[in-house]
Amino acid sequence: MRWSQTLVTTLREAPQDAEIASHKLMMRAGLIMKLGGGLYTFLPLGLRALRKVEKIVREEMDHAGAVEVLMPALQPREIWEQSGRYSVLRDAMFKIRDRQDREMVLGPTHEEVITDLAARQINSYRQLPKTFYQIQTKFRDEIRPRFGLMRAKEFSMKDAYSFDVSWEAADQSYQAMYDAYVRIFKRCGLKTKVVEADTGAMGGNFSHEFMVLADSGEDGLVECQSCTYAANLERAERALPQTAPETTERLPRSVATPDKRTIEEVSAFLKVECSDLVKTLVYLANGEPIAVLVPGNRELNEHKLARALGGVSLQMADDDTIRRVTGSPVGFAGPVGLTIPVYADAELKTSRVCATGANAPDTHLMDVVLQRDACISEYYDLVIAHEGDLCPRCRAPMREKRGIEVGHVFKLGTKYSKAFNASYLDADGNRQISVMGCYGIGVTRTLQAIIEQSHDENGIIWPLSVAPFQVNLVVPNVQHAPSLQAAESLQTELESQGIEVLFDDRDERPGVKFKDSDLLGIPIRAVVSERSLADGCVEVKLRTEAGKSMIPVASVSSRLLSIIEGAK
């Protein structure tokens, strides 16, 4: 492909709204063009790279035994109500009405559609196991689209769904997809970290995320410095420090704390450490008020709380509810004397002396011992894990990292198959509910994550497997006829051997061409110039290396072919 025949528009400077390196480079290299917030047009080079990622995904899905389908992006509201997820995800979905005034949604995911398909098409255990997948456009009404393709309103996703006769069989399907993901990301040139994850609105009881570690990542995780344990912050557990019990014979005493509501304000006023305070948070769990206690220096993990209480729907209580159940304004709630259920973080189970709100305006309590003075319904691990917490497996310290989620695998169980009666007749003629799994890869996000992980100050560094072209053929001076003719012959020879060539035939200054070559990040640069031809050679440089090689013209195609084959 000649540069003059395609559309490659490079920029010297990144647009102001491009925040992270990969977003800046995709815009500068002319891979994508912004249409509006969270909406991007893929330009020719960007689309070529995207198609290569899709090809790898398809090959590995097919290799794992999955069957490709294509489901509608436009979905009736009724199937989302049938699964119970319409009320959960309605704010994240784009909704429209057809001419019959029926509400439709643009699918952010396809659990409902695929389960409806299975309910209609699968009737016997002889048809199972079955895993379906598709690569399709998804739509999510993001509150704040950002970071280019990382958080967009429209994006490409590979989603797969397995149906099995039992949990044991479902575990095998899950492992097959897990292993396929490992191969996919390796072939894409990505180094990923697999972490335990929360299932969230997808449902189910177990999941793993494939994370690309990056300082710009939106997702937090912790990993053990000793063993293999790793989890995202929504899921991460911690071992409790082994501290000596602490108690006092003094009874709780009231201390006036006028207008001191925050942990920082109260700790400074009372001259105690934040860790010696206990925060009392009032929530509505399925509409009923509860109190949650966490150490003053920690933050509540709502995902953990919801799981601990059996998957309840949670929301912070409003000011009126807080006044009604505590008898005080916001900022002065405490566990002593509460008549609603009280749940506490496990770290508070060890006897300790602490300060809490007094359930009275402008007042806190000192010398509180929770086990003595409050009625705790249950203790759970309820806080967000962070740097220095102890690993729940081996008790070694954990460290915090940032990451980009590129893949997620879920054990869904029977949440959707029950809702849609996706069942089958077993060998004895009895009707059974299918056990499901769900497996997603953000294809467009994966493409950008490759760039986020593989670039330098000069531009992108593509792995050969997903580069839009394998060779960037450059003629510094297209007015030099012998150079141009030799390059044209080399292009023909390389392409006849299946090598993908971007021939920079522009009448531009050499410096511009070389800077663009580095920016585009094509793995191999071959330069045909007056100087190289004088020696009967072509100058070859790999994007990953600083040095250059002079290769005889007659040997160039075989040398480049060996480099490309060696990288597979």
Secondary structure, DSSP 8 states (H G I E B T S, - for coil): -BGGGS-----SS--TT--SHHHHHHHHTTSEEEEETTEEEE-HHHHHHHHHHHHHHHHHHHHTT-EE----SEEEHHHHHHHT-HHHHGGGSEEEE-TT--EEEE-S--HHHHHHHHHHH--BGGG-SEEEEEEEEEE---SS-BTGGGB-SEEEEEEEEEEESSHHHHHHHHHHHHHHHHHHHHHTT---EEEE---GGG-SSEEEEEEEE-TT-SEEEEEESSSS-EEETTT---B---------SS--EEEE-TT--SHHHHHHHHT--GGGBEEEEEEEETTEEEEEEEETTS-B-HHHHHHHTTS--EEE--HHHHHHHHSS-TT---STT--S-EEEEGGGSS--EEEEE-SSTTEEEEEEEHHHHS---EEE--B---TT-B-TTT--BEEEEEEEEEEEEEEEETHHHHHTT-EEE-TTS-EEE-EEEEEEEEHHHHHHHHHHHSEETTEE---TTT-S-SEEEE-S-TTSHHHHHHHHHHHHHHHHTT--EEEE-----HHHHHHHHHHHT-SEEEE--HHHHHTTEEEEEETT-S-EEEEEGGGHHHHHHHHHHHT-
